[in-house]
Amino acid sequence: MTEHDAPAPAREIVQRGLYFDEIEVGARYSHRPGRTATEADNVLFSSLTMNAQALHLDAAYAATQPFGQRLMNSMWTLSTVVGLSVTQLTQGTLVAQLGLTDIAFPAPLFAGDTLTAQTEIIAKRASASRPGQGVVTMAHTGRNQHGEIVATATRVALMWFRDAAPATGAEASA
C-alpha cells in the first residue's frame, strides 16, 4: 500500500443534542433505552436528597399503605424522565434549564418497573435578550413497561443556535 491509496482519516462525529435551529415544533422523540428502577436507586436518591419519607424507605410501613409497597421517589422519576432525553435533545446544546411546570405523577412507579420517556416539542422562539440562543418548551411523558403514564412535566430550556454555540472538545479541533 502506498501513501496514495491510504484510506482517508475517519471523520469524527461527536454525539450531541439538537441545536435550536434543528428543533421542530410538533416533533415527538422517543427516548430509548429505558431505565429499570431499582430499590438501590430509590434508597440512594431519597437519602442523598434528605427525603426520609417512609413510603420510599420503609418496606414494612409501605406494605400497610394503599399501594402495598414502597413507591419510587417521584423526584427520581422526574429526574430520570428528563435525563432520558438529554443525549437526544440537549447534550452539548443546552445553555440552561429555565423551568419545570405542570408536573404530575398520575400512576406510581415501583422498583422493578422500567421507565421510558417521550418528549414533544411544543413551542420555540428566539431569545430577545440573548443573541444566538432560543427558548424551547418541551412536554415530557414517562411511562412504565405497561404503557401507563407515571410522570409528565413541561420543561423550558435555553438552547444554542448552531452558529453561536461555543466550540468544545472534538468540535474545536475538527
N, C-alpha and C positions, 0 to 999 in steps of 0.2 A: 504494500500500500504506500503510495507516495503522498506528499503533502497536498497534491491536487485532488486526490479522491478521499481525503479525510472527511468524516462526517462533520456537518456544521454543528457548532455547540448548541445544546438543547436550550430552547427558550424557557426562561424561568417564569413560572406562573405563581403568584402569591395568592393564597386563599384570603378572601376578604368578603365583606358585606357589599351592599349596594350603595352607590353614591346617590345623592338627592336626585340628580338628573336621570338616573336609571330606574327610579321608583315610579310605579304606575298606580294611580288611584283605582281601586276596584280589584287589583290583583290579590290573589289568595296564595299563601305559601304554606305548604305542609312540611313541618319540621320533623325529620326522621334521622337517626333512630330515636325512639322514645327513651324514657328513663324509668326503670323499675325502682320504686320507692322501697327502702329497707328500714328495718327497725333502727339500725345504726344511724341512718340519715336523720330520723325523727329525734332520737335522743341527743345526738351531737348538735343538730341545728337548734333544738329547744334549749339545750344547755348553753351553747355559745351566745344565744340571744337573751339569756336570763329569763326565759319563759318557763316557769315552773308549773304550768298548767297540768294537772293530774290527767286530763284527757289524753295528753301526749306521752306521759312518762310512767303512769301507774296502771299496769295491766289489770290488777285486781279491782281498782276503783272503776276504770273504764268499762269493765265487764258488767257493772251494775247500772250503767248509763244506757240511754236509748239505742246507741249503735252497737253495744255489746263488746266493743273492743277499742283499743287506742286509735285515735284519729291522727293522721299525718298533720303536722303543724301547717296551718293554712298559709303561713308566710313562706314556708319551704315550697309548698305547691306553687304559689305565685312566683317566687324567685326562679323555680325550675321552668315554669311555662315561659317566662321571659328569657331565661338562659338558653332554652332550646332554640330560640330564634336568632341568637347572636351571630353564629357563623354564617348564616344565610343572609342576614339583613344588615347588621350593624358593625361587624368586626372590622376595625380599622377605618370606618367611615362615619362613626358617631363622634360628634363634638361633646354632647352632654345629654343626659336624660332630663327632661324638663318636668315631667309629672306622670302620675298614675291616677286614674279616676275610674268610677263605675266598676269597682272591684266587687266581685260576688263569688260565692262558693256554693253553687246550687246542689251539690251532692258531695258526700265525703270521699276522701281518698285514704286508703289504708296501706300499711306496709304489705308488700307483695303485689300491689297494683302497678301497672305500667302506664305512665303518663306520656301522652303525646300532645303536640301543640300545633295550632294553625294560627296564622296571622293574616288579617285582611287590612290592606292599606285603605283608610277611609278618607284621608284628606292630606294635602300638602300645599305649602306656599313658601315662596322665597322669604327670607327674613328681611324685614325693613331696616333693621338696625345692625345686622351683621352680614356684610357683603361676603359672598361665597358660601353662605350657609343657608339652609332651609329648614322649616319646621314640618315634620311628618307625624301624622296621627295614625296609630295602628290599633286595631282591635285584636287582642289575643284571646284564644279559646283553648283551654286544656281539657282533654278527655281521658278517661280511663280505658282499659283494654276492652270494655264492653261498649264503648262509644258514648258513655254518659258524660255530660259536661260537668266537670268538677271545679272549674275556675274560669272566670272571664275578667278582663281588665282592658281599659283603654289607656294607651301609652302615648305620650307626646315626646318626641325626640328632636334634637337639633342635629342635623346631618350636613356633612360637607358636600359641596358641588365637586365634581371630579377635578376640574381645572384649578380649584382653590385649595384642595387638600395638601397638607404638607407631605413631602416625600419622606418615607420612613423605610427602614430595613432594606430588603432586597430591591424595592422600587427605587430607592435613592441611587443604588449602584447600577441599575439596569439602564 
